[in-house]
Amino acid sequence: MSVADDKIKNFEDAILLPALTDVSQSPRLLSEYTAEVVHRQPSADAAAEELILSLAGALDKTGGPSLVLTNREIPQGLSPLAGRYVMTVFYDIQGDEVYASPGVLFWMRFNNKLHVFNHRYDNDVAHHRIEDVKRSDIFNHILRSFDFHKIYAFSEEPFPGH
């Protein structure tokens, strides 16, 4: 195992997977959504797996675990990919250094297309060292990006800036 592999394993075991598991077990969240933490592919949900693969292909980085949140109620007549929020943590490996950043993908009603968002944990940090990512960074990112999903995924109007 390389130094980079060790850093990724330590991050996933100590920080990322516990944070994703906490989110996926939230009683309030589970009242309206199903949740799956996909540590190793494939996802149990074929549509979610399609989205995870699409996100990884779009960002062309090494993907780690994913969080899949699916609306329990999806309006009739929409894409089979509608109502799913997928967030994957991606790694940029440069020798022994590893940088982490989240990516998000979901279908949007206003144009019936998938939208990919390549995010940062901190907008002021272009390359966030994996050792510097905290649980709070993961939680804050999920809260912000999932709120965006809840507001705009089923909207007939484009999101601001589109």
C-alpha positions as CSV (number, residue, x, y, z in Angstrom):
1,M,0.0,0.0,0.0
2,S,1.3,3.5,-0.9
3,V,1.4,6.5,1.4
4,A,-1.5,8.0,-0.6
5,D,-3.6,4.7,-0.2
6,D,-2.9,4.8,3.6
7,K,-4.1,8.4,3.8
8,I,-7.3,7.6,1.9
9,K,-8.0,4.5,4.0
10,N,-7.4,6.5,7.2
11,F,-9.6,9.4,6.0
12,E,-12.4,7.1,5.0
13,D,-12.4,5.0,8.1
14,A,-12.0,7.8,10.6
15,I,-13.8,10.7,9.1
16,L,-15.7,10.2,5.9
17,L,-17.7,6.9,6.4
18,P,-18.7,7.8,9.9
19,A,-20.0,11.2,8.7
20,L,-21.9,9.7,5.8
21,T,-23.3,7.0,8.0
22,D,-24.5,9.6,10.5
23,V,-26.2,11.6,7.7
24,S,-27.8,8.4,6.3
25,Q,-29.3,7.5,9.6
26,S,-30.9,10.8,10.4
27,P,-34.6,10.1,11.4
28,R,-35.8,13.4,10.0
29,L,-34.0,12.8,6.7
30,L,-35.4,9.2,6.5
31,S,-38.9,10.5,6.9
32,E,-38.8,11.9,3.3
33,Y,-35.8,10.1,1.7
34,T,-34.2,6.8,1.5
35,A,-30.4,6.8,2.1
36,E,-27.6,4.6,1.0
37,V,-23.9,4.9,1.7
38,V,-22.0,3.3,-1.2
39,H,-18.6,2.4,0.1
40,R,-17.8,0.0,-2.6
41,Q,-19.8,-0.1,-5.9
42,P,-22.2,-1.2,-7.1
43,S,-25.1,0.6,-5.4
44,A,-28.1,-1.5,-4.6
45,D,-30.1,0.9,-6.7
46,A,-29.4,0.6,-10.5
47,A,-30.4,4.2,-11.2
48,A,-28.2,5.5,-8.3
49,E,-25.3,3.4,-9.7
50,E,-25.8,5.0,-13.1
51,L,-25.6,8.4,-11.5
52,I,-22.5,7.5,-9.5
53,L,-20.7,6.3,-12.7
54,S,-21.9,9.4,-14.6
55,L,-20.5,11.7,-11.9
56,A,-17.2,9.9,-11.8
57,G,-17.0,10.1,-15.6
58,A,-17.8,13.8,-15.7
59,L,-15.2,14.7,-13.1
60,D,-12.6,12.2,-14.3
61,K,-11.0,11.8,-10.8
62,T,-10.6,8.9,-8.4
63,G,-13.9,8.4,-6.6
64,G,-14.4,7.3,-3.1
65,P,-17.6,6.5,-1.2
66,S,-20.9,8.1,-2.2
67,L,-24.0,9.1,-0.4
68,V,-27.3,8.5,-2.3
69,L,-30.5,10.2,-1.1
70,T,-33.7,9.4,-2.9
71,N,-37.1,11.1,-2.5
72,R,-39.7,8.7,-1.2
73,E,-42.3,10.4,-3.4
74,I,-41.4,11.2,-6.9
75,P,-43.9,12.9,-9.2
76,Q,-45.2,10.7,-12.0
77,G,-43.9,11.1,-15.6
78,L,-40.4,12.2,-14.7
79,S,-37.1,10.7,-15.7
80,P,-36.2,7.4,-13.8
81,L,-33.2,9.3,-12.5
82,A,-35.3,12.0,-10.9
83,G,-35.4,12.4,-7.2
84,R,-31.9,11.1,-6.5
85,Y,-29.1,13.2,-5.0
86,V,-25.6,11.7,-5.4
87,M,-22.6,13.0,-3.6
88,T,-19.2,11.4,-4.1
89,V,-15.9,12.3,-2.5
90,F,-13.1,12.5,-5.1
91,Y,-9.4,12.3,-4.6
92,D,-6.6,14.0,-6.5
93,I,-3.4,12.0,-5.8
94,Q,-0.1,13.8,-6.5
95,G,2.7,11.5,-5.2
96,D,2.2,11.1,-1.5
97,E,-0.2,14.1,-1.3
98,V,-3.9,13.5,-1.5
99,Y,-6.5,16.2,-2.0
100,A,-10.2,15.6,-1.4
101,S,-13.2,17.4,-2.9
102,P,-16.9,16.5,-3.2
103,G,-18.9,16.2,-6.4
104,V,-22.7,16.2,-6.7
105,L,-25.0,15.1,-9.4
106,F,-28.7,15.1,-9.8
107,W,-31.4,15.4,-12.4
108,M,-33.2,18.7,-12.7
109,R,-36.8,19.2,-14.0
110,F,-36.4,22.6,-15.7
111,N,-34.4,21.1,-18.6
112,N,-34.8,17.4,-18.0
113,K,-31.0,16.9,-17.7
114,L,-28.4,15.7,-15.2
115,H,-26.3,18.4,-13.6
116,V,-22.8,17.9,-12.2
117,F,-21.4,20.2,-9.5
118,N,-17.6,20.0,-8.8
119,H,-17.4,21.5,-5.3
120,R,-14.8,22.3,-2.7
121,Y,-15.1,21.9,1.0
122,D,-13.8,25.5,1.4
123,N,-14.1,27.8,-1.6
124,D,-10.9,29.6,-0.6
125,V,-8.9,26.3,-0.7
126,A,-8.3,25.1,-4.3
127,H,-6.6,21.8,-3.1
128,H,-7.9,20.6,0.2
129,R,-5.4,18.2,1.8
130,I,-7.1,15.1,2.9
131,E,-5.6,15.4,6.4
132,D,-7.3,18.8,6.8
133,V,-10.8,17.7,5.9
134,K,-13.0,17.6,9.1
135,R,-16.3,15.9,9.7
136,S,-17.8,19.4,9.9
137,D,-16.6,20.1,6.4
138,I,-18.4,17.0,5.1
139,F,-21.6,17.8,7.0
140,N,-21.6,21.5,5.9
141,H,-21.1,20.5,2.3
142,I,-23.9,18.0,2.4
143,L,-26.3,20.4,4.0
144,R,-25.6,23.2,1.5
145,S,-25.7,21.0,-1.6
146,F,-28.7,18.9,-0.5
147,D,-30.6,22.1,0.3
148,F,-29.9,23.3,-3.3
149,H,-31.1,19.9,-4.5
150,K,-34.3,20.2,-2.5
151,I,-35.0,23.7,-3.8
152,Y,-34.2,23.2,-7.5
153,A,-34.4,19.6,-8.5
154,F,-38.1,19.6,-9.2
155,S,-38.4,23.3,-10.1
156,E,-39.7,24.3,-13.4
157,E,-37.4,27.3,-13.3
158,P,-33.6,27.2,-13.8
159,F,-31.4,27.8,-10.8
160,P,-29.7,31.2,-10.4
161,G,-26.7,31.6,-12.6
162,H,-27.8,29.0,-15.2
